[in-house]
Amino acid sequence: MSWLPLSFGFPAILWGLLALPVIWWLLRLTPPKPQTEVFPPLKILARVLKREETPQKSPWWLTLLRLLMAAIVVMALAEPVFNPREKLPTNGSALALVIDNDWASAPDWDRRVATAERLIGDANSTGVPVLLAFTAEKPNAEIGPFDAEAARDKLRATKPRPVPTDRPAVYARVAAALEALPGASVAILADGLAAQGDEAAFNTLLGKNPADVVWIVPDRLNTVGLKAAENQLEGFALTAIRPPSDAGPRQVTAGAFDDKGRRIADAALTFGAGETTATGQMQVPFELRNDFAAIAIDGENQAGAVRVLDESSKRRRVGLLSQSEADQAQPLLSPLYYIRRALEPFADLVEPRSPDLADAIPQLLDQKPAMIVMADVGTIPEAARQKLIEWVDNGGTLVRFAGSRLAAAGNDEELLPVRLRLGERSLGGALSWTEPQVVAEFPAGPFADLTPPSEVTVSRQVLAEPTADIVERTWASLADGTPLVTGAKREKGTIVLFHITPEATWSNLPISGSFVEMLRRLVQLSRNQGSAAANAEGQIASLAPYRMIAANGALVPPTPDARPLTVGQGPASVTIENPPGLYGSEEGVVAHNLLGSDASFTPLVRPQVAAPITEMRYAFDESRDLKGPLVAAALLLMLLDTLAVFWMGGMFNRRRKAARAASSAAVILLAAGVMFTLSSHAMAQDAKPGDAEAIEAVATTRLAYVLTGDASIDAISRAGLDGLSRFLIDKTALEPGKPAGVDISKDELSFYPIIYWPIDPNAAMPTEQAIARIDAYMQQGGTVLFDTRDQYSTGIDAGSASPATERLRDILGNLNVPPLEPVPADHVLTKSFFILPDFPGRFNGSPLWVEASAEATNPEHRPVRTGDGVTPIMITANDFAGAWAIDASGEPMLPTVPADPMQRIYAYRAGVNIVMYMLTGNYKSDQVHVPVLLERLGQ
C-alpha cells in the first residue's frame, strides 16, 4: 500500500486508528490519581477547601498526549516506509546477477553496488540462491550460488578494474551454472557500452529460458575517453571520444602532468552537437612537451580518460645532412625531400648552415640532435668524423642512405653497420640478367611487425660483404636475400644504413607509406635507445609492471595480478594480467594504454528475448523505514506521560521533602557504617583457608570431571563439559559455570551435583581413601557418570572385557553399587527435558546403565520407583565428553562414529536430560500432586 512517498507493510493495522475516539472517551472518564500527603493534616484540609476535591476528568493536554501516543503506536505497527521503492521482479528459482565492473563502471560504482544489494535483498526475501558474476574478473573467479549474506560480502569486496569487459566468457559460465537452476531470474547490470561478442554472449545467457530479466544500464552515457595523444610539429594533438547518446555541445579540459604529478599544460576539447570526436592541441615548446608523463581529462575519474606517455611520445631533434645542393626547380630530386616529408610530423628537423662537411657536422652536433640522417654522404673529414663517432658512442642514432658517393667512398667500419662492396649493383635493364627485386618479409628487428610493401621494388643497391653476423645485422632484405636495411650497435648508439638512395631513383620505397613508418620506428629507437622496449636488434622483451592506471584514473603501484608485458610482437591487449599503465623501470618505460587509436563508444543495445524484461536505472535505495523512529517517539511520549502522572500525584513534592530528611539520615548512616566496619573486621578474623573457594563453588552450578593424570583425556573432558554447559545455556534456563576438574583424593566433592569420570586403564588405581570419598559422595546424593569410552571394544557385561571395562570393575568392586539396569523406555531420564529413545555419545549403541527400580519387574508401577531419589551411578561406553567437546571457536573437536551430525545433537540432548534429571529428581513421577493439579484444572 502506498500513499505518495509513504507506504505501509501492514496497512490493515491502520484500522486501529478508529479506536482513538474510544480511547479518548476512556481517558476522559479516568481521572488522574489524587495527590496524597500524610502530614500535616490541618494544612492539607486548608488546601482542599480552596480547590476541587476530586478531578472529574483528565486534563486535555494529558488526553491529547496519550491519544497521540496511541496513534503513533498504531502507525509503527503498520510498518511505514518513507519514499518506498518498488520490489524488483526476482521470482525465479534463483537470481543470476551479472555485473560489469570494468573501467566504465568506476565513476558510479557505489550506485551500482547499492542497486545490486537491493536485488540481493529481494532474492533473500524469497529465499532463493544468488549467482554473482563480474565481467572484468579472472576466468576462475567463484560465481556461486551463494546465500544472501555471502553474496553481499563478495559484492562489497569487488572493485572496478581498469580493463574492458569479457562478457562472452563470463556469460557462458553463468549459463552453464543456470543449467542446474532452471527457471532462474537474470539481472544484467551493464556499463552501457557495447563490446565485441555481445550478441553471442546475450544469446548464450538468455537462451536458458529465464523466468524474468532485469535490465539495468546508466541513465545517460556521458563518458569521455582519450584515445590519442601525438607530439606533432606545432604542439601535442589530443583526440577525445564520447558515446553518440551524449549529443549536446560539450567542452572538456585535458591536463598534462610530469612524472612527479605536477600539472604543466592545459588544452580545451570541444564536442559539437551530435559529434562523438573532439580534438585539441597543447601548444607549448617541444622541450616542455617532452616532460609530459600523462594526460588526463578533468573530472572523468575513469581509466579511459587517462593516457600515459613513454619515450615514443617525446619529440626529438633530427639533423639532416646531404652533399647535394637542392634544386629549387626540381624538389622531388632532392636527396632530403622525402626524408623531410616523412619526419616532419613527429620530429623537429634541423639542417646545417654550411654545405661543407667539416663545418656542417659540428653545427648539427651543437644542436644536440637525437638522430642524424646522412643522404649519400661519402668521405667525411677526419676532424668532423671523430666528433661524429664520439656522438654515436654516447647514444646518438646515425641513419645513412646509399648513393654514388657512398658506393665510391670505400668502407668506414666505425660509421657503417656492415662492410660494403665497392660499386653498385644494378637489377634489371638491357645489360642485366636479373629483374628488380621486391621486399621480403621483415626479420626480427624494429620493422618485424610491419607488412612488407608489395608495390615496392629495388633496381639498384649497394651490397654488403658476406660475414658471420650479416644475418643478425639485417633489418630488411630483398627477395633474393640481399640486405635492404642493416643496423648495428656502437657503444650506446646505433648506426643504420639504407642500401638505396633517399630519392626515388634506385627504388620506389621513398614514395611508399612503409618508408614513413620505417623512419618513424628509427626515430622512436633513437629516443629510448632500446632500453625499455626492443633493443637495437629488435629482440622481444618482457617488461615488469612499473606504474598502473587504476579504474578511477589514478596512477598507482603495480597490483598483485599484474604480470610482465611482452613487447616486440605487435600491440598488446589490455587484460587483468596486463592492465593499462607503464611497464619497464626508471631507466625507461613503455606505455600500455586502455583505448587504442581506433576506439569508439557504442551504446549497448538491449537484447530481444521472450522472457519479460524490466528496465531500471542505477540508483541508491532512498526508502527509509519509519518503524524505528515512530517506536522511539512513542517511548518518549510514554516517558513524558509517566513524568506527568508523577507530577500530578505529588511525587516530586515528596522527593523534595525526602531530600531535606537526607541530611539527618546521613549522620545515622555514618554511625551505622562505622559499626558495620568494626563488625566485618571481627568476622574476618574467624575466616578459614578455603572459604573463598567454597563460596565460589556453591555460588553457581558447575559440572565436574575426574582428573585422570592424562593431559589429553583431561582436555577432552574439560572441553566436553564446556560444550555441554554452552548447550545448557542456549536451550535451558540453567547457566552453569565453568567445568571443574577434581582430584577425588583431596578435593571437596559435595559442591558438584554430578561428576564425569572417564575410565583410563593406564591411570593408577585410585587409593582406598579416594574410593571411600567417592562412596560417601554417592551416598550423600551425588552421582558419578562412569564412561569407559570402549563401545567398539566390548560391553561391560560381555565375556571378554576391554581394559577400560576391567578397570571399571576393579573400581566398582570397592563401592556400594546398587543393582543396575539399562534406562527403561519410561524412565524419567527419557523425558526430563527432551524426549529421547536412547543416549548416544561419540559412539552409539551402548546402553546407559542406572540404578534399577525397586519394582522394576512390575510395569504397572512405572515410572514410579524409589520416590524422588536420583540414581547415584551411571555407566556408559559411548564417550559422552568426546561428542560434547568443542574448541575455542565453538567447532566440534572429535568426529562421531558413524559421522552423523544428528548423533552429536542427540548426544547434547542426552547430556541436558542427565543434568536436568540430576538437578530436579523424579519430579515427573511424583504422583502426590496429581489430585491437586486435577482440581486446579477443573477436573
Secondary structure as GFF3:
##gff-version 3
##sequence-region A 1 939
A	DSSP	beta_strand	2	3	.	.	.	ID=ss1
A	DSSP	beta_strand	6	8	.	.	.	ID=ss2
A	DSSP	three_ten_helix	11	19	.	.	.	ID=ss3
A	DSSP	alpha_helix	20	29	.	.	.	ID=ss4
A	DSSP	alpha_helix	41	48	.	.	.	ID=ss5
A	DSSP	alpha_helix	60	77	.	.	.	ID=ss6
A	DSSP	beta_strand	80	82	.	.	.	ID=ss7
A	DSSP	beta_strand	95	99	.	.	.	ID=ss8
A	DSSP	three_ten_helix	103	105	.	.	.	ID=ss9
A	DSSP	alpha_helix	109	126	.	.	.	ID=ss10
A	DSSP	beta_strand	130	134	.	.	.	ID=ss11
A	DSSP	alpha_helix	148	157	.	.	.	ID=ss12
A	DSSP	alpha_helix	167	178	.	.	.	ID=ss13
A	DSSP	beta_strand	185	189	.	.	.	ID=ss14
A	DSSP	alpha_helix	198	206	.	.	.	ID=ss15
A	DSSP	beta_strand	213	217	.	.	.	ID=ss16
A	DSSP	beta_strand	225	231	.	.	.	ID=ss17
A	DSSP	beta_strand	236	241	.	.	.	ID=ss18
A	DSSP	beta_strand	250	257	.	.	.	ID=ss19
A	DSSP	beta_strand	263	271	.	.	.	ID=ss20
A	DSSP	beta_strand	277	282	.	.	.	ID=ss21
A	DSSP	alpha_helix	286	289	.	.	.	ID=ss22
A	DSSP	beta_strand	294	297	.	.	.	ID=ss23
A	DSSP	three_ten_helix	303	305	.	.	.	ID=ss24
A	DSSP	beta_strand	306	308	.	.	.	ID=ss25
A	DSSP	three_ten_helix	311	313	.	.	.	ID=ss26
A	DSSP	beta_strand	316	322	.	.	.	ID=ss27
A	DSSP	three_ten_helix	331	333	.	.	.	ID=ss28
A	DSSP	alpha_helix	337	343	.	.	.	ID=ss29
A	DSSP	three_ten_helix	344	346	.	.	.	ID=ss30
A	DSSP	beta_strand	347	350	.	.	.	ID=ss31
A	DSSP	alpha_helix	357	366	.	.	.	ID=ss32
A	DSSP	beta_strand	371	375	.	.	.	ID=ss33
A	DSSP	alpha_helix	382	393	.	.	.	ID=ss34
A	DSSP	beta_strand	397	401	.	.	.	ID=ss35
A	DSSP	alpha_helix	404	409	.	.	.	ID=ss36
A	DSSP	beta_strand	425	426	.	.	.	ID=ss37
A	DSSP	beta_strand	437	438	.	.	.	ID=ss38
A	DSSP	beta_strand	457	458	.	.	.	ID=ss39
A	DSSP	beta_strand	460	461	.	.	.	ID=ss40
A	DSSP	beta_strand	474	477	.	.	.	ID=ss41
A	DSSP	beta_strand	483	490	.	.	.	ID=ss42
A	DSSP	beta_strand	493	498	.	.	.	ID=ss43
A	DSSP	three_ten_helix	509	511	.	.	.	ID=ss44
A	DSSP	alpha_helix	513	528	.	.	.	ID=ss45
A	DSSP	beta_strand	541	543	.	.	.	ID=ss46
A	DSSP	beta_strand	545	549	.	.	.	ID=ss47
A	DSSP	beta_strand	555	556	.	.	.	ID=ss48
A	DSSP	beta_strand	565	567	.	.	.	ID=ss49
A	DSSP	beta_strand	581	585	.	.	.	ID=ss50
A	DSSP	beta_strand	588	592	.	.	.	ID=ss51
A	DSSP	beta_strand	613	617	.	.	.	ID=ss52
A	DSSP	beta_strand	624	625	.	.	.	ID=ss53
A	DSSP	alpha_helix	627	648	.	.	.	ID=ss54
A	DSSP	alpha_helix	651	684	.	.	.	ID=ss55
A	DSSP	alpha_helix	691	699	.	.	.	ID=ss56
A	DSSP	beta_strand	704	706	.	.	.	ID=ss57
A	DSSP	alpha_helix	711	731	.	.	.	ID=ss58
A	DSSP	beta_strand	740	742	.	.	.	ID=ss59
A	DSSP	beta_strand	754	758	.	.	.	ID=ss60
A	DSSP	alpha_helix	768	779	.	.	.	ID=ss61
A	DSSP	beta_strand	783	787	.	.	.	ID=ss62
A	DSSP	alpha_helix	803	812	.	.	.	ID=ss63
A	DSSP	beta_strand	820	822	.	.	.	ID=ss64
A	DSSP	three_ten_helix	828	830	.	.	.	ID=ss65
A	DSSP	beta_strand	849	851	.	.	.	ID=ss66
A	DSSP	three_ten_helix	859	861	.	.	.	ID=ss67
A	DSSP	beta_strand	873	876	.	.	.	ID=ss68
A	DSSP	alpha_helix	880	884	.	.	.	ID=ss69
A	DSSP	alpha_helix	901	920	.	.	.	ID=ss70
A	DSSP	three_ten_helix	923	925	.	.	.	ID=ss71
A	DSSP	alpha_helix	930	936	.	.	.	ID=ss72
###
